[in-house]
Amino acid sequence: MSSERDDLVQTLDKHRGFLKHTVQGLTDEQAALTPTASQLCLGGLIKHVATVEERWQRFAAGGAEAMNSAPIDWEGQFRMEGEDTLEALLKRYDEVAAATTELVRTLDLDASHELPKAPWFEPGARWSVRRVMLHVIAETSQHAGHADIVRETIDGQKSMG
């Protein structure tokens, strides 16, 4: 019988796997292409999902102040820039994933923190660690779908089907 923690980790790993599968066999140049109207690129999606997951790790462990303790490049996180390579972005994503898995296995899933002040959050709302993990799963799944569309536009390959 699996535990709730196992279910969270396995579900997140499944959707991470879909996202990572989408970029298999691509060159850095292909991963940086923006072939759709959205201007998303596959490398940028990997970069963004790792960045977002890492920010939510900080929130789960220390609240809004911890989440906002590191600056974020809101536009650059969606692009491959400078020295970015797909290999390096995937390595970082794996490192972030391992840290998230450790948090899911060790933090109290019922522990909660007030969300940061932002127009998209209800003032004073709190999220538990469990809710954070569900959000990270949803975010990863959503971007895996975006990645599938971008990849299909590049060379016709689909993650499924």
KAJO-V664478 format. One record per backbone hydrogen bond with DSSP energy under -1.0 kcal/mol. NH is the residue of the N-H (numbers start at 1). CO is the residue of the C=O. Records with the same first field share a line. If there is no record, write none. Layout:
NH=CO  CO
//
This chain:
7=3
8=4
9=5
10=6
11=7
12=8
13=9
14=10
15=11
16=12
17=13
18=14
19=15
20=16
21=17
22=18
24=21
26=23
31=27
32=28
33=30
39=36
43=31
45=41
46=42
47=43
48=44
49=45
50=46
51=47
52=48
53=49
54=50
55=51
56=52
57=53
58=54
59=55
60=56
61=57
62=58
63=59
67=63
68=64
69=66
74=72
77=73
78=75
79=76
84=81
89=85
90=86
91=87
92=88
93=89
94=90
95=91
96=92
97=93
98=94
99=95
100=96
101=97
102=98
103=99
104=100
105=101
106=102
107=103
111=108
113=127
115=125
121=118
125=122
127=113
129=111
130=109
132=128
133=129
134=130
135=131
136=132
137=133
138=134
139=135
140=136
141=137
142=138
143=139
144=140
145=141
146=142
147=143
148=144
149=145
150=146
151=147
152=148
153=149
154=150
155=151
156=152
//
